[in-house]
Amino acid sequence: MDRREFIKLMASAAVVAAGSRLFADEAKGNKEAKVNVPERNRRPYGNVDWGHSFQVHTTTHGHCTNQTRLNAFLERGFGLLTISNYYPSAPYCPASKMTVNYYRVHHDFPVMVNGVRTDGPFDWNKILAPWVDELEEKYRSQYPFVEGGPLFKPLPEGVLEAPNAEHHSFVGSPTHMCAPGSAYASGTFDARDFFKTKSHGYHFGTGEPWRKAIDRMLDGLIFADGGGVTINHPTWTRLNMDHMMEILDYDPRVLGIEVFNESAGNKEKYPWSDSYSEDYWDHALGLGRQCFGFFVPDWSLKQGTNVLIVKEKSVHECLKAYRQGNWFGAIKGRGILNFTYIGFDGAKLLATTDKPARFQVISKEGVISETTGDKLAFTVAKADYPKHIFLRIKAFATDDSGEIIFSQPFMLD
């Protein structure tokens, strides 16, 4: 399915709440030359009218393969769904179209076959026929693939959705990336080669150099001015920080990294990994690169939320908020503790919260200020810009909820 067909399907599915304009400016396209793409916003929140805005809870990386998992996201108050499923790495959007075995019987996007990018559609029943008898019985018994019933019940009124997927298996990079707002799809359903498709030359992931794959994600953006690419769970992939900088520097629409990933902190499964990647974040920021921070559950269900600050509840405004850095991160989410204002005028850093919090101001120097209350006011002299490089706010709930919220960074230049 190409981009225009995807947008047409999305529009016909009426996935946006009444009054929202779904992909209204789609015709503008997104193939801007990189020279015309603005740098990541070094002073987020500058265009936010905090007194006349909405907070939309969502995430850039949350796998949702059945109604039980969807219910968990809805119970957390998610107002925008950008489901990031694999395998294959293809959008589950609109949710109303998703059925059991959907991408096994409706695979219309390209795959790398014996090193050559090959257009779909792919009829997996026909492709597997010559070797299906060689499969283990538990996989052979699933053949031929038949489309089943719907995966999800209709979404509650007002819940928005946009395309996204988690892409992997790049040539030259160990990282995984999500692409909220992109209709790009990659890979196959058979990542573990249970059906011997990999053995017969069908690549289970992108199978392309990471730069080319990023270009394809960006080409698939449904809005020119919204959404982008995220670098996922850097501790889990043991991402080299120099390589992280390569990826960030490739295109401004590579928005940033996952600062918190709940699944990556499962020490029993991943003893080398950690949920938090603040050291990666501060490394990039300390080198003068704006790098937005994402807060995600991944395969888990309980923690990791991005809270978008938007002037209206629409897909376009939500994706623009991601591009502009107009959101804050929350570990627990559910509105336990919220920023009600964040701003920086070049000298004064101000923030307010709806409940008392313990504020930290963090720069390249580490924690440079701490205060408790529902207001933060911190002043930085221009003479100290070279020392601090950036400022960001971390606020801890003073109750027993364990909530921590994070502003996006302000770059000092």
Sine and cosine of phi, psi and omega as CSV:
sin_phi,cos_phi,sin_psi,cos_psi,sin_omega,cos_omega
0.00,0.00,0.85,-0.53,-0.01,-1.00
-0.99,0.10,0.04,-1.00,-0.14,-0.99
-0.88,0.48,-0.71,0.70,-0.04,-1.00
-0.92,0.40,-0.62,0.78,0.04,-1.00
-0.90,0.44,-0.64,0.77,0.00,-1.00
-0.89,0.46,-0.71,0.70,-0.02,-1.00
-0.90,0.44,-0.65,0.76,0.03,-1.00
-0.87,0.49,-0.67,0.74,0.02,-1.00
-0.90,0.43,-0.70,0.71,0.01,-1.00
-0.86,0.51,-0.71,0.70,-0.04,-1.00
-0.89,0.45,-0.67,0.75,-0.04,-1.00
-0.94,0.33,-0.36,0.93,-0.03,-1.00
-0.99,0.16,-0.14,0.99,0.03,-1.00
0.79,0.61,0.81,0.59,-0.10,-1.00
-1.00,0.09,-0.13,0.99,-0.03,-1.00
-0.98,-0.21,0.54,-0.84,0.00,-1.00
-0.86,0.52,0.39,-0.92,-0.01,-1.00
-0.82,0.58,0.70,-0.71,0.02,-1.00
0.99,-0.12,-0.31,0.95,0.02,-1.00
-0.99,0.13,0.55,-0.84,0.03,-1.00
-0.97,-0.23,0.97,-0.25,-0.06,-1.00
-0.98,0.18,0.92,-0.40,0.11,-0.99
0.83,0.56,0.62,0.78,-0.11,-0.99
-0.89,0.45,-0.51,0.86,-0.01,-1.00
-0.97,-0.26,0.50,0.87,-0.01,-1.00
-0.81,0.59,-0.57,0.82,-0.10,-1.00
-0.90,0.44,-0.30,0.95,0.01,-1.00
-0.92,0.40,-0.40,0.91,0.03,-1.00
0.97,0.24,-0.01,-1.00,-0.02,-1.00
-0.67,-0.74,0.22,0.98,-0.09,-1.00
-1.00,0.03,0.77,0.64,0.08,-1.00
-0.95,0.32,0.60,-0.80,0.13,-0.99
-0.90,0.43,0.54,-0.84,-0.06,-1.00
-0.86,0.51,-0.48,0.88,0.00,-1.00
-0.90,0.44,-0.40,0.92,-0.01,-1.00
-0.99,-0.10,0.01,1.00,0.01,-1.00
-1.00,0.02,0.85,-0.53,0.00,-1.00
-0.87,0.49,0.51,-0.86,0.11,-0.99
-0.90,0.44,0.35,-0.94,0.09,-1.00
-0.82,0.57,0.67,-0.75,-0.10,-1.00
-0.88,0.48,0.91,-0.41,-0.06,-1.00
-0.99,0.14,-0.20,0.98,0.06,-1.00
-0.73,-0.68,0.97,0.24,-0.02,-1.00
-0.88,0.47,0.25,-0.97,0.05,-1.00
0.95,0.31,-0.01,1.00,-0.08,-1.00
-0.89,0.46,-0.48,0.88,-0.01,-1.00
-0.97,-0.26,0.27,0.96,-0.03,-1.00
-1.00,-0.01,0.79,-0.61,0.15,-0.99
-0.99,-0.10,1.00,-0.03,-0.15,-0.99
-0.88,0.47,-0.47,0.88,-0.01,-1.00
-0.98,0.20,-0.24,0.97,-0.02,-1.00
-0.70,-0.71,0.84,0.54,-0.02,-1.00
-0.61,-0.79,0.22,-0.98,0.01,-1.00
-0.90,-0.45,0.47,-0.88,0.12,-0.99
-0.95,-0.32,0.87,-0.49,-0.01,-1.00
-0.93,-0.36,0.88,-0.47,0.00,-1.00
-0.99,0.10,0.68,-0.73,-0.05,-1.00
-0.26,-0.97,-0.12,-0.99,0.14,-0.99
-0.44,-0.90,0.38,-0.92,0.01,-1.00
-1.00,-0.08,-0.11,0.99,-0.10,-1.00
-0.46,-0.89,1.00,-0.01,0.04,-1.00
-0.54,-0.84,0.87,-0.48,-0.06,-1.00
-1.00,0.08,0.71,-0.70,-0.10,-1.00
-0.62,-0.79,0.98,-0.18,-0.14,-0.99
-0.94,-0.34,-0.02,1.00,0.00,-1.00
-0.34,-0.94,0.11,-0.99,-0.08,-1.00
-0.91,0.42,-0.56,0.83,0.00,-1.00
-0.87,0.49,-0.70,0.72,0.01,-1.00
-0.93,0.36,-0.63,0.78,0.04,-1.00
-0.89,0.46,-0.67,0.75,0.02,-1.00
-0.85,0.52,-0.63,0.78,-0.01,-1.00
-0.89,0.46,-0.64,0.77,0.03,-1.00
-0.93,0.36,-0.65,0.76,0.01,-1.00
-0.92,0.40,-0.60,0.80,0.03,-1.00
-0.91,0.41,-0.44,0.90,0.06,-1.00
-0.99,0.16,0.00,1.00,0.07,-1.00
1.00,0.08,0.35,0.94,0.00,-1.00
-0.92,0.39,0.82,-0.57,0.01,-1.00
-0.98,-0.21,-0.16,0.99,0.08,-1.00
-0.73,-0.68,0.80,-0.60,0.05,-1.00
-0.96,-0.26,0.84,-0.54,0.17,-0.99
-0.80,-0.60,0.96,0.28,-0.11,-0.99
-0.90,0.43,0.72,-0.69,-0.20,-0.98
-0.91,-0.42,0.70,0.71,-0.17,-0.99
-0.96,0.28,0.40,-0.92,0.34,-0.94
-0.58,-0.82,0.21,-0.98,-0.01,1.00
-0.97,-0.25,0.66,-0.75,0.02,1.00
-0.96,0.29,0.07,-1.00,0.06,-1.00
-0.99,0.12,0.99,0.11,-0.11,-0.99
-0.63,-0.78,0.61,-0.79,-0.06,-1.00
-0.88,0.48,0.69,-0.72,0.18,-0.98
-1.00,-0.08,0.91,0.41,-0.15,-0.99
-0.45,-0.89,0.79,-0.61,-0.03,1.00
-0.95,0.31,0.52,-0.86,-0.02,-1.00
-0.85,0.52,-0.46,0.89,-0.04,-1.00
-0.90,0.43,-0.35,0.94,-0.01,-1.00
-1.00,0.02,-0.23,0.97,-0.16,-0.99
-0.98,0.21,0.74,-0.67,0.01,-1.00
-0.75,-0.66,0.23,-0.97,0.13,-0.99
-0.88,0.48,0.77,-0.64,-0.01,-1.00
0.94,0.34,0.34,0.94,-0.12,-0.99
-0.79,0.61,-0.81,0.59,-0.10,-0.99
-0.99,0.16,-0.08,1.00,0.15,-0.99
-0.99,0.13,-0.37,0.93,-0.02,-1.00
-0.88,-0.47,-0.08,1.00,0.02,-1.00
-0.73,-0.68,0.84,0.55,-0.01,-1.00
-0.99,-0.12,0.98,-0.18,-0.10,-0.99
-0.94,-0.34,0.01,1.00,-0.09,-1.00
-0.97,-0.24,0.28,-0.96,-0.10,-1.00
-0.93,0.36,0.40,-0.92,0.07,-1.00
-0.66,-0.75,0.53,-0.85,0.14,-0.99
-0.98,0.21,0.87,-0.49,-0.01,-1.00
-0.86,-0.50,0.90,-0.44,-0.07,-1.00
0.76,0.65,0.66,0.75,0.08,-1.00
0.99,0.13,0.06,1.00,-0.02,-1.00
-0.88,-0.47,0.78,-0.63,0.04,-1.00
-0.93,0.38,0.86,-0.51,-0.14,-0.99
-0.84,-0.55,0.80,-0.60,-0.03,-1.00
-0.94,0.34,0.49,-0.87,0.14,-0.99
-0.99,0.16,-0.11,-0.99,0.07,1.00
-0.98,0.19,0.36,-0.93,0.04,-1.00
-0.91,-0.42,0.87,-0.49,0.06,-1.00
-1.00,-0.04,1.00,-0.07,-0.12,-0.99
-0.91,0.40,-0.52,0.85,0.06,-1.00
-0.88,0.47,-0.67,0.74,0.02,-1.00
-0.95,0.32,-0.63,0.77,-0.03,-1.00
-0.91,0.42,-0.66,0.75,-0.06,-1.00
-0.97,0.24,-0.33,0.94,-0.14,-0.99
-0.77,0.64,-0.68,0.74,-0.06,-1.00
-0.91,0.42,-0.40,0.92,-0.06,-1.00
-0.80,-0.60,0.18,0.98,-0.08,-1.00
-0.87,0.49,-0.51,0.86,-0.01,-1.00
-0.93,0.36,-0.24,0.97,0.01,-1.00
-1.00,0.08,-0.18,0.98,-0.07,-1.00
-0.97,0.25,0.42,-0.91,0.14,-0.99
-0.88,0.48,0.50,-0.87,-0.12,-0.99
-0.83,0.55,-0.64,0.76,-0.07,-1.00
-0.92,0.40,-0.36,0.93,0.07,-1.00
-1.00,-0.09,-0.62,0.78,0.03,-1.00
-0.88,0.48,-0.53,0.85,-0.03,-1.00
-0.94,0.35,-0.27,0.96,0.03,-1.00
-0.99,0.11,-0.16,0.99,-0.06,-1.00
-0.99,-0.11,0.62,-0.79,-0.04,1.00
-0.97,0.24,0.45,-0.89,0.01,-1.00
-0.95,0.32,0.72,-0.69,0.01,-1.00
-0.78,-0.62,0.70,-0.71,0.01,-1.00
-0.94,0.35,0.74,-0.68,0.01,-1.00
-0.99,-0.17,-0.31,-0.95,-0.04,-1.00
-0.98,0.18,-0.01,-1.00,-0.04,-1.00
-0.87,0.50,0.58,-0.82,0.08,-1.00
-0.98,0.18,-0.52,0.85,-0.16,-0.99
-0.76,-0.65,0.49,-0.87,0.22,-0.98
-0.96,0.27,0.31,-0.95,0.05,-1.00
-0.83,0.56,0.62,-0.78,0.00,-1.00
-0.93,0.36,0.51,-0.86,0.09,-1.00
-0.87,0.50,0.49,-0.87,0.01,-1.00
-0.85,0.53,0.70,-0.71,0.05,-1.00
1.00,-0.06,-0.20,0.98,0.04,-1.00
-0.99,0.16,0.83,-0.56,-0.03,-1.00
-1.00,-0.03,0.32,-0.95,0.11,-0.99
-0.50,-0.86,0.51,-0.86,0.02,-1.00
-0.61,-0.79,0.42,-0.91,-0.03,-1.00
-0.93,0.36,0.44,-0.90,0.00,-1.00
-0.11,-0.99,0.39,-0.92,0.15,-0.99
-0.32,-0.95,0.37,-0.93,0.09,-1.00
-0.99,-0.13,0.87,-0.49,-0.05,-1.00
-0.97,-0.24,0.50,-0.87,-0.17,-0.99
-0.40,-0.92,0.04,-1.00,0.07,-1.00
0.87,0.50,0.81,0.59,0.07,-1.00
-1.00,0.08,0.51,-0.86,0.16,-0.99
-0.97,0.24,0.84,-0.55,0.07,-1.00
1.00,0.01,0.12,0.99,0.01,-1.00
-0.42,-0.91,0.69,-0.72,0.04,-1.00
-1.00,0.06,-0.07,1.00,-0.17,-0.98
-0.96,0.29,0.30,-0.95,0.24,-0.97
-0.94,-0.34,0.50,-0.86,0.02,-1.00
-0.68,-0.74,0.63,-0.78,0.21,-0.98
-0.98,-0.21,0.32,-0.95,-0.04,-1.00
-0.66,-0.75,0.94,0.34,0.00,-1.00
-0.87,0.50,0.78,-0.63,-0.03,-1.00
1.00,-0.04,0.07,1.00,-0.01,-1.00
-0.92,-0.40,0.68,-0.74,0.04,-1.00
-1.00,0.02,0.06,1.00,-0.01,-1.00
-0.87,0.50,0.66,-0.75,0.04,-1.00
-0.76,-0.65,0.54,-0.84,-0.02,-1.00
-0.56,-0.83,0.34,-0.94,0.16,-0.99
0.98,0.20,-0.16,-0.99,-0.03,-1.00
-0.80,-0.59,0.06,-1.00,0.03,-1.00
-0.97,0.23,-0.19,0.98,-0.25,-0.97
-0.94,-0.34,0.85,0.53,-0.09,-1.00
-0.89,0.45,-0.49,0.87,-0.05,-1.00
-1.00,-0.10,0.07,1.00,0.02,-1.00
0.88,0.47,0.45,0.89,0.05,-1.00
-0.89,0.45,-0.49,0.87,-0.02,-1.00
-0.97,-0.23,0.20,0.98,0.13,-0.99
0.90,0.44,0.38,0.93,0.05,-1.00
-0.96,0.29,-0.64,0.77,0.06,-1.00
-0.88,0.48,-0.67,0.75,0.01,-1.00
-0.87,0.49,-0.41,0.91,-0.01,-1.00
-0.97,-0.24,0.32,0.95,0.20,-0.98
0.98,-0.18,-0.01,1.00,-0.04,-1.00
-1.00,-0.04,0.91,-0.42,-0.08,-1.00
-0.96,0.28,0.71,-0.70,-0.11,-0.99
-0.99,0.11,-0.21,0.98,0.01,-1.00
-0.82,-0.57,-0.49,-0.87,0.00,-1.00
-0.92,0.39,-0.68,0.73,0.01,-1.00
0.92,0.39,0.24,0.97,-0.02,-1.00
-0.82,-0.57,0.34,-0.94,0.09,-1.00
-0.82,0.57,0.58,-0.81,-0.13,-0.99
-0.86,0.50,-0.56,0.83,0.03,-1.00
-0.90,0.43,-0.71,0.71,0.02,-1.00
-0.89,0.46,-0.66,0.75,0.01,-1.00
-0.90,0.44,-0.64,0.77,0.06,-1.00
-0.88,0.47,-0.68,0.73,0.05,-1.00
-0.83,0.55,-0.65,0.76,-0.01,-1.00
-0.93,0.37,-0.63,0.78,0.07,-1.00
-0.87,0.50,-0.70,0.72,-0.03,-1.00
-0.93,0.36,-0.60,0.80,0.07,-1.00
-0.89,0.45,-0.42,0.91,-0.02,-1.00
-1.00,0.04,0.00,1.00,-0.01,-1.00
-0.89,0.46,0.72,-0.70,-0.04,-1.00
-0.99,0.17,-0.28,0.96,0.11,-0.99
-0.75,-0.66,0.66,-0.76,0.02,-1.00
-0.92,0.39,-0.49,0.87,-0.12,-0.99
-0.94,-0.35,0.35,0.94,-0.03,-1.00
-0.56,-0.83,0.46,-0.89,-0.01,-1.00
0.97,0.24,-0.08,-1.00,-0.03,-1.00
0.25,-0.97,-0.47,-0.88,-0.10,-0.99
-0.86,-0.52,0.63,-0.78,0.06,-1.00
-0.87,-0.48,0.58,-0.82,0.10,-1.00
-1.00,-0.07,0.87,-0.50,-0.18,-0.98
-1.00,-0.05,0.52,-0.86,0.15,-0.99
0.39,0.92,0.94,0.34,-0.06,-1.00
-0.88,0.47,-0.47,0.88,0.03,-1.00
-0.95,0.32,-0.57,0.83,-0.02,-1.00
-0.93,0.37,-0.63,0.78,0.02,-1.00
-1.00,0.06,0.02,1.00,-0.04,-1.00
0.80,0.60,0.71,0.70,-0.11,-0.99
-0.92,0.40,0.78,-0.63,0.08,-1.00
-0.93,0.37,0.74,-0.67,-0.09,-1.00
-0.91,0.42,-0.55,0.83,0.06,-1.00
-0.90,0.43,-0.63,0.78,0.03,-1.00
-0.93,0.36,-0.60,0.80,0.09,-1.00
-0.83,0.56,-0.67,0.75,0.01,-1.00
-0.92,0.40,-0.60,0.80,0.08,-1.00
-0.84,0.55,-0.71,0.70,-0.04,-1.00
-0.93,0.38,-0.70,0.72,0.01,-1.00
-0.88,0.48,-0.62,0.79,-0.07,-1.00
-0.98,0.19,-0.18,0.98,-0.08,-1.00
-0.92,0.38,-0.64,0.76,-0.04,-1.00
-0.36,-0.93,0.68,-0.73,0.00,-1.00
-0.88,0.48,-0.31,0.95,0.00,-1.00
-0.99,0.11,-0.03,1.00,0.34,-0.94
-0.98,0.21,0.97,-0.24,-0.30,-0.96
-0.99,0.16,-0.54,0.84,-0.05,-1.00
0.25,-0.97,-0.41,-0.91,-0.11,-0.99
-0.79,-0.61,0.32,-0.95,0.15,-0.99
-0.97,0.23,0.93,-0.36,0.04,-1.00
-0.98,0.18,-0.51,0.86,0.06,-1.00
-0.70,-0.71,0.78,-0.63,0.07,-1.00
-0.69,-0.72,0.94,-0.35,-0.11,-0.99
-0.86,0.51,-0.69,0.72,-0.07,-1.00
-0.90,0.43,-0.56,0.83,-0.05,-1.00
-0.91,0.41,-0.25,0.97,0.01,-1.00
-1.00,-0.01,0.16,0.99,0.03,-1.00
-0.97,0.24,1.00,-0.03,-0.10,-0.99
-0.92,0.40,-0.46,0.89,0.02,-1.00
-0.91,0.42,-0.65,0.76,0.00,-1.00
-1.00,0.03,-0.59,0.81,-0.11,-0.99
-0.77,-0.64,0.97,0.25,-0.10,-1.00
-0.88,0.47,-0.36,0.93,-0.01,-1.00
-1.00,0.08,-0.18,0.98,-0.22,-0.98
-0.97,-0.23,0.14,-0.99,0.01,-1.00
-0.48,-0.88,0.50,-0.86,0.04,-1.00
-0.91,0.41,-0.61,0.79,-0.10,-0.99
-1.00,-0.07,0.64,-0.77,0.07,-1.00
-0.77,-0.64,0.63,0.78,-0.01,-1.00
-0.90,0.44,-0.48,0.88,0.03,-1.00
-0.92,0.40,-0.63,0.78,0.09,-1.00
-0.89,0.45,-0.70,0.72,-0.02,-1.00
-0.86,0.51,-0.79,0.62,-0.07,-1.00
-0.94,0.35,-0.45,0.89,0.09,-1.00
-0.89,0.45,-0.76,0.65,0.01,-1.00
-0.90,0.44,-0.72,0.70,-0.01,-1.00
-0.89,0.45,-0.63,0.77,-0.01,-1.00
-0.92,0.40,-0.33,0.94,0.09,-1.00
-1.00,0.01,0.09,1.00,0.07,-1.00
1.00,0.01,0.11,0.99,0.03,-1.00
-1.00,-0.02,0.79,-0.62,0.20,-0.98
-0.92,0.40,0.74,-0.68,-0.04,-1.00
-0.56,-0.83,0.94,-0.34,-0.01,-1.00
-0.97,0.26,0.44,-0.90,-0.04,-1.00
-0.93,-0.37,0.73,-0.68,-0.03,-1.00
-0.92,-0.38,0.49,-0.87,-0.11,-0.99
-0.73,-0.68,0.92,-0.38,-0.28,-0.96
-0.67,-0.74,0.45,-0.89,0.10,-1.00
-1.00,0.05,-0.44,0.90,-0.10,-0.99
0.88,0.47,-0.87,-0.49,0.02,-1.00
-1.00,0.08,-0.21,0.98,0.02,-1.00
-0.98,0.17,0.02,-1.00,-0.14,-0.99
-0.79,-0.62,-0.17,0.98,-0.25,-0.97
-0.97,-0.23,-0.53,0.85,-0.19,-0.98
-0.73,-0.68,0.42,-0.91,0.04,-1.00
0.98,-0.20,0.97,-0.26,-0.05,-1.00
-0.62,-0.79,0.67,-0.75,0.22,-0.98
-0.98,-0.22,0.79,-0.61,-0.03,-1.00
-0.95,-0.30,0.97,-0.24,-0.06,-1.00
-0.99,0.15,0.68,-0.74,0.04,-1.00
-0.97,-0.26,0.94,-0.35,-0.14,-0.99
-0.76,-0.65,0.43,-0.90,0.01,-1.00
-0.99,0.13,-0.37,0.93,0.10,-0.99
-0.49,-0.87,0.44,-0.90,-0.05,-1.00
-1.00,0.07,1.00,-0.01,0.05,-1.00
-0.59,-0.80,0.37,-0.93,0.03,-1.00
-0.85,0.52,-0.70,0.71,-0.05,-1.00
-0.88,0.47,-0.73,0.68,-0.01,-1.00
-0.90,0.44,-0.61,0.80,0.02,-1.00
-0.90,0.43,-0.70,0.72,-0.01,-1.00
-0.94,0.34,-0.54,0.84,0.10,-0.99
-0.91,0.41,-0.60,0.80,0.04,-1.00
-0.87,0.49,-0.65,0.76,0.08,-1.00
-0.88,0.48,-0.71,0.71,-0.04,-1.00
-0.89,0.45,-0.59,0.81,-0.10,-1.00
-1.00,-0.01,-0.12,0.99,-0.04,-1.00
0.98,0.18,0.36,0.93,-0.05,-1.00
-1.00,-0.04,0.92,0.38,0.11,-0.99
-0.37,-0.93,0.26,-0.97,0.14,-0.99
-0.78,-0.62,0.36,-0.93,-0.03,-1.00
-0.99,-0.16,0.52,-0.85,0.05,-1.00
-0.69,-0.73,0.66,-0.75,0.03,-1.00
-0.97,0.23,-0.80,0.61,-0.03,-1.00
-0.99,0.10,-0.62,0.79,-0.07,-1.00
0.95,0.30,-0.47,-0.88,0.02,-1.00
0.89,0.45,0.24,0.97,0.05,-1.00
0.96,0.30,0.39,0.92,-0.03,-1.00
-0.90,0.44,-0.67,0.74,0.04,-1.00
-0.59,-0.81,0.76,-0.65,-0.06,-1.00
-0.78,-0.62,0.58,-0.81,0.28,-0.96
-0.97,0.25,0.73,-0.69,0.11,-0.99
-0.96,-0.29,-0.14,0.99,0.12,-0.99
-0.28,-0.96,0.65,-0.76,0.18,-0.98
-0.61,-0.79,0.77,-0.64,0.02,-1.00
-0.35,-0.94,0.44,-0.90,0.03,-1.00
-0.55,-0.83,0.82,-0.57,-0.04,-1.00
-0.97,-0.25,0.23,0.97,-0.04,-1.00
0.98,-0.19,-0.32,0.95,0.04,-1.00
-0.78,-0.63,-0.72,0.69,-0.05,-1.00
-0.95,-0.30,0.78,-0.62,0.12,-0.99
-0.98,-0.21,0.87,-0.50,-0.06,-1.00
-0.83,-0.55,0.57,-0.82,0.10,-1.00
-0.43,-0.90,0.52,-0.85,0.12,-0.99
-0.73,-0.68,0.43,-0.90,0.05,-1.00
-0.77,-0.64,0.31,-0.95,-0.04,-1.00
-0.99,0.13,-0.13,0.99,0.06,-1.00
-0.60,-0.80,0.33,-0.94,0.05,-1.00
-0.85,0.52,0.59,-0.81,-0.02,-1.00
-0.55,-0.84,0.32,-0.95,0.16,-0.99
-0.98,-0.20,0.92,-0.39,-0.07,-1.00
-1.00,-0.04,0.63,-0.77,0.22,-0.98
-0.84,-0.54,0.68,-0.73,0.20,-0.98
-0.97,-0.23,0.80,-0.60,-0.11,-0.99
-0.86,-0.50,0.69,-0.72,0.08,-1.00
-0.71,-0.70,-0.17,-0.99,0.07,-1.00
-0.86,0.51,-0.42,0.91,0.01,-1.00
-0.98,0.20,-0.09,1.00,-0.07,-1.00
0.98,-0.20,-0.49,-0.87,0.04,-1.00
-0.97,0.23,0.89,-0.46,-0.09,-1.00
-0.94,-0.35,-0.11,0.99,0.05,-1.00
-0.34,-0.94,0.59,-0.80,0.11,-0.99
-0.67,-0.74,0.66,-0.75,0.05,-1.00
-0.43,-0.90,0.37,-0.93,-0.01,-1.00
-0.82,-0.57,0.62,-0.78,0.00,-1.00
0.52,-0.86,-0.36,-0.93,0.06,-1.00
-0.94,-0.34,0.17,0.98,0.03,-1.00
-0.66,-0.75,0.60,-0.80,0.10,-0.99
-0.82,-0.57,0.74,-0.67,0.14,-0.99
-0.69,-0.72,0.86,-0.51,-0.03,-1.00
-0.70,-0.71,0.71,-0.70,-0.01,-1.00
-0.92,-0.40,0.71,-0.71,0.05,-1.00
-0.83,-0.55,0.70,-0.71,0.04,-1.00
-1.00,0.09,0.56,-0.83,0.00,-1.00
-0.88,0.48,-0.47,0.88,0.03,-1.00
-0.90,0.44,-0.36,0.93,-0.01,-1.00
-1.00,-0.10,-0.02,1.00,0.03,-1.00
-0.80,0.60,-0.75,0.66,-0.05,-1.00
-0.88,0.47,-0.42,0.91,0.01,-1.00
-0.98,0.20,-0.64,0.77,-0.12,-0.99
-1.00,-0.05,-0.55,0.83,0.04,-1.00
0.92,0.38,-0.71,0.71,-0.02,-1.00
-0.51,-0.86,0.27,-0.96,0.14,-0.99
-0.71,-0.70,0.67,-0.74,0.16,-0.99
-0.59,-0.80,0.35,-0.94,-0.08,-1.00
-0.90,-0.43,0.69,-0.72,0.10,-1.00
-0.81,-0.59,0.80,-0.60,-0.07,-1.00
-0.82,-0.58,0.77,-0.64,-0.04,-1.00
-0.96,-0.28,0.74,-0.68,0.09,-1.00
-0.89,0.46,0.60,-0.80,0.00,-1.00
-1.00,-0.04,-0.05,1.00,0.10,-1.00
-1.00,0.01,-0.26,-0.97,-0.06,-1.00
-0.99,-0.12,0.31,0.95,-0.05,-1.00
-0.96,0.29,-0.43,0.90,-0.06,-1.00
0.98,0.18,0.17,0.99,-0.04,-1.00
-0.95,0.32,0.62,-0.78,0.13,-0.99
-0.70,-0.71,0.73,-0.69,0.05,-1.00
-0.84,-0.54,0.46,-0.89,-0.16,-0.99
-0.73,-0.68,0.78,-0.63,0.16,-0.99
-0.98,0.21,0.27,-0.96,0.24,-0.97
-0.97,0.23,0.37,-0.93,-0.10,-0.99
-0.98,0.18,0.48,-0.88,0.18,-0.98
-0.95,-0.30,0.79,-0.61,0.01,-1.00
-1.00,-0.03,0.67,-0.74,-0.06,-1.00
-0.99,-0.15,0.98,-0.18,0.05,-1.00
-0.33,-0.94,0.00,0.00,0.00,0.00
